[in-house]
């Protein structure tokens, strides 16, 4: 790995370090204050993130992909939206803890709109926050803000899902391309098996995956099968392009 690629990979850390250096040179007092604030958050993160990582491992290992697909997948509809709102609202911890959890849910099949709802609810309508809001500003204030905020969250989720697709998101570079079919959604139309018999076959009235994607050259055809599936039952998780 050459210096340029190291710089490219760590550009955010380098920009922050340079910013600290500049503040240290021109306003040392502010730099010390800023470092103290940063240390506060670093310590907070060191306390919270191990719990978050344990939660991620639990989701990865204990929760089947089908459950995530059914509960939060693109076809989960209003039930998925409400579950996402509940998950975000009942969560604990700062918002940065929500991002790795959201990434894990996405990887296991959650839809973009439900991730927007989880993140937004986590940030602005968490139950402890609502309780404090009611205590200091009154129940009517809290209730009106909650209703308007939830409407805005659902609207944002809808718009984001229209604009951003899963293929636009970065994925774990260690993760291989993965092809799965949600049996529950499959309507047995046989289209995928006719389009790509080397990848799909029928097992009774449901399609199943015969093998994992092997070459990049197959990806366009696989994407086409994902798009053509009338039940949106096929999920293709793609590996990040090498940088
Ligand atoms: S195209 Fe979709 S709905 Fe039709 S058999 Fe394949 S997975 Fe099932």
Boltz pocket constraint, residues with backbone or C-beta under 6 A from the ligand:
constraints:
  - pocket:
      binder: B
      contacts: [[A, 181], [A, 185], [A, 186], [A, 187], [A, 188], [A, 189], [A, 190], [A, 191], [A, 192], [A, 193], [A, 206], [A, 207], [A, 225], [A, 228], [A, 229], [A, 230], [A, 231], [A, 232], [A, 233], [A, 234]]
      max_distance: 6.0
